[in-house]
Amino acid sequence: MLKHLRPAFSLVILMTLVTGVAYPFAMTGVAKVAAPAKAEGSLIAKDGQIVGSTLIGQNFSSDRYFWPRPSATSPNPYDPTGSGGSNLGPTAAKLKDRVAGDVDKLKKTGVATPIPADAVTASGSGLDPDITPQNALMQVGRVAQARGLDVGKVADLVNAHVEKRLFGFIGEPHVNVLELNMALDALKS
């Protein structure tokens, strides 16, 4: 029996080394050469300090900043260790109450309706760093007023940060909230 088990165990160990060690290291090496910034997590630095990643949303709540989509991670918003959807279905009372509360909060800031869906609903991972251009443009008045900036100047900044569809047909136009807020901080009143 040992004669038959030895090749099976050897094959398991060999395949584990190939697919679990050698292949991931090789792909990481190729990625670091082909796209070093993306291989390192698409980190964004300001004044030599890492301030975030273009891949994970951050919790901006001040009126001086553009707000991201709601986060589904709990208890800490945008916690990558808690990534995952809320698993609340469209008929769940808890989800309806949260969305209604978010809509009321937005209406109190003076935004016009209709409110884009991504302004009140979390993404599938709960970590989405992007919002729709409509969501960003909806927030322009609030941000401009809080910073004492011209509304047109802030709207131009939003439009300059809209990322188009990949190859003109893949995905949807979107705005990275961290990059937009960093550009906003760079603006002078």
Sequence and secondary structure as in RCSB ss.txt:
>XXXX:A:sequence
MLKHLRPAFSLVILMTLVTGVAYPFAMTGVAKVAAPAKAEGSLIAKDGQIVGSTLIGQNFSSDRYFWPRPSATSP
NPYDPTGSGGSNLGPTAAKLKDRVAGDVDKLKKTGVATPIPADAVTASGSGLDPDITPQNALMQVGRVAQARGLD
VGKVADLVNAHVEKRLFGFIGEPHVNVLELNMALDALKS
>XXXX:A:secstr
 HHHHHHHHHHHHHHHHIIIIIHHHHHHHHHHHH HHHHTT EEEETTEEEEETTB     STTS        SS
STT GGG S     TT HHHHHHHHHHHHHHHHTT  SS  GGGTS  SSS   EE HHHHHHHHHHHHHHHT  
HHHHHHHHHHTEE  BTTTBS  EEEHHHHHHHHHHS  
